[in-house]
Amino acid sequence: MAIKNNSNLVKKRLEKDPKDSELWFKLAYQYFQEEQHELAIDAYKKGLLIKSDNPIHWHNLGFLYIEIEDYDNAIITLHSALKLNPNLSIAWTELSSALLEKGEFQEAIQSSKKAIELNSRDEVAWTNLGSSYFNMGLYDNAIKSLNTALDIVPGLEFAKTILKLALKAKDQK
């Protein structure tokens, strides 16, 4: 209830000052917390039309596009974040996720590697790298990447699942 009240307060403030980008970003975050992804996307887009120089806002919008499985817009938006800050490792990780979901495994590998170069402890990037290698039939690389992800966070169920599949596929080769 408190979150809903917060978004109503922000909306009232926006009625008075619709050109305040920070209020749009605040509203977007409130909607995100309420799991109203479409409304959050709309608010981020309105804020970014006013002020587009913060890569975190572009990243957040890209993440929301991934949440609703709109991978094409996620990729475009995450590239905007990376154009502003090519060292934003989380944007590289999210980009690798979107590319992986689209089946663009070679590009996902490159994005995962860039994320890892910037943050070697990024278990999601390692998992995405391993999953991309697995999907390309590069089982040794997949096993190595997935083991690294599991060294960082031992309980990653998705990494464990893909690792088992990679080990089985390698044995059947």
N, C-alpha and C positions, 0 to 999 in steps of 0.2 A: 504494500500500500504506500509506503514512504517513497519508493521509486516512482510510482505513478504520480504522486503529488509533485515530486521534483520535475517530472517531464511537463506537467501542467503549468508549473511556475515558469519553466523555461519558455514554453509556448506563449505565455502571457507577455513575457519580456520581449520575445521575438515580434509580437504584434506591434510593440512600440518601436522596435529597432530591427527590422528584417535584414538589414545589411551588416549585422554583427556576426561575423563568421564564427567567432568563438562560441556564441550561443548555439549556432547550428551544430557545431561539433559536440557541444555538451548535450544537446538534444539527441544527437545520433548515438552517443554513448549510453544515454538513458534508455533509448529504444533497444539498443543492443543488450543491455542488462535485462530488459523485459522480454528478450528473445523475439522482438518484433523486427526481424531482419530487413524486410522491405521498407519499413518506415525509417530504419537506421540508414539504409542505403540512400534513400531520398534526402534525408537530412545531411548526410556527408556530402552528397553531390551539390546541394545548395550552398553549403559552407565552402566547398572547393571552388565553386563559381566565383565567390567573393575573394577568397584568399587561397591560392593554390601552391604555396611555397613550403609547406610542411610535409615531408615524406612520411611521417607517422600517420597522418590523416589518410594519405593515399594507401598506405599499407593496410590500415584498418578497413578501408573500403574494399580493398582486394580480399581481405580475410572474409568479409561479409559475403562477397560474391562466391567465394569457395563454399561458405556455409549453405548457400542456396543452390549450389552446384551449377553456377553460371561461370564456367571456367574460362571462356573467351574473355569476358569482361574482367575477370580476376587477373588474367595475364596482362591485359592492356593497362589496368590500374596499377598493378605491381611494377610494371616497367616504368610507369610515371614516378613511383616512389624511388625506384633505383636510379632514375635519371637525376633526381634531386640529391640522392645520397647513395652512391654505389657501394658504400660500406655498411649498409643497413642489412645485417645478416639475416634478421627475421624475414625481411622481404624476399631475400633469395630462397629461404626455406619455404615460404608460402608459395613462391613462384614454382619451385620444384614440385610441390604438392599439386598445384593446378595442372602443370605439364604432365605429371604422372597420371592423373585422372583422365587426361585427354589421350593418353597413350603415346605421348611424344617423349619417349624414353631417353633418347640421346640428349635432348634439350634438358630434360629433368636431371640427367647425370651432371651436365655442365652447371646447372643452377645449384644442385646439391653440393658439388665440389666447391663452388664459390662461397656458399654458406659455411661450409666446413673450414675453408681457408680463413674466414673471418671469425669463426667460433668453433673450435675443434671439439667442444663439448655439447654440440647441438645434436641430441639423440634423434630428433625428427629428421634432420638433414641426412644423418647416417642411415636411418631407416628408409627414407625415400631413395637414397643412393642404392641401397641393397635391393629394394623392391624393383627399381629400374633395371639394375643388372640382371635380376632374376627374370624379369619379363623379356630381356634380350637374350636369355640363355647363357649368360656369363656367370655361371654358378659359383666359381671360385671367388670372383669379385663380390658377388652377392653375400656369400658366407662371411667373408672378411668384414664387409661393411656392417652386416647385421650383428655380428659378434661385437663389433665396436659399439654399436648402439646399445646392446645389452650390457656391455661393460659400464656404460655411463648410467643407464637406468635398467637394472636387471628385470624389472617386472613388465616390460613392454610386451603385451600380448601379441600385437600385430607383428612386431619384429620376430618374436618366437615362432609364430605361425609360418611366416615367409621363410625363416631359417630352416624349419623342418621340411618345407617343400623344396627348398634349394638343395638340402642334403640328400633328399630322396631322389630328386632329378639328377643330381651329380652321380649318384650310385647307379642309376639306370642308363647313364650315358655310355 
